[in-house]
Amino acid sequence: MRQPLVAGNWKMNGSSGSVRELIDGILSGLETKAEVLVFPPYLYVQQVRDLLQGSLVKFGVQNASDKLSGAYTGEVSPLMAKDLGCEYVLIGHSERRSIYGETDADVAAKFCALVDNGLGPVLCIGETLQEREAGTTMSVVAEQLNTVLRTAGPERLANFVIAYEPVWAIGTGLTATPGQAQEVHAYIRELLAENDQSMADRTRILYGGSMKADNAAELMAQADVDGGLIGGASLVAADFKVICHAAG
Ligand code: PEP
């Protein structure tokens, strides 16, 4: 039985004042059996950690380097994320891929560095609108995932999360239908099963892409949708809590 997971990706939003308000709002009356996680911007991680102390809500960061230390100006090491108490790190978000040019190989290197340092990667994969319209959704997703699985090798695949995020649904208000989401999630699970059935059974696959308070329940009711990666709606405490509640 996979515990649902709801993760909020705050992206580059917030201030020390709004972070306090948002965390206070999330913690007040949060009712869910799902694991709940937020990804604040780096500079607010310590503040978020302090505000979350004593709660069950976890935190992580939105990206990390594949390097551990040294002359990499502007980068953040997995060791630093671990040091501050992060459990999970988001990697391969479509904004990292499209704006900063991260390749499948870059994402795979980050995946390995995270696992080797005791962190759980939340690996984002998903097709663009052009790829969906060209009928290549499954092959795109397979290539993104298989590059990571191949590079990591079986010993690094004990604890990670996949977020299927159709790029055309991120921040656009367009959401995959529950059927579209389930079709790709089931395929991703099949790809995992080709490697290892028990990994396929235990690995959580989140849906991301304009998941909101009013569509979360039907998306998460799909057999292979194990929770959500939430962007815009994670910045509104009341909406985020509705989504957490819908998850279980
Ligand atoms: C995201 O950025 O991962 C995301 C899913 O954003 P939104 O919910 O705003 O579409």
Boltz pocket constraint, residues with backbone or C-beta under 6 A from the ligand:
constraints:
  - pocket:
      binder: B
      contacts: [[A, 9], [A, 165], [A, 169], [A, 170], [A, 171], [A, 172], [A, 173], [A, 208], [A, 209], [A, 210], [A, 211], [A, 229], [A, 230], [A, 231], [A, 232], [A, 233]]
      max_distance: 6.0
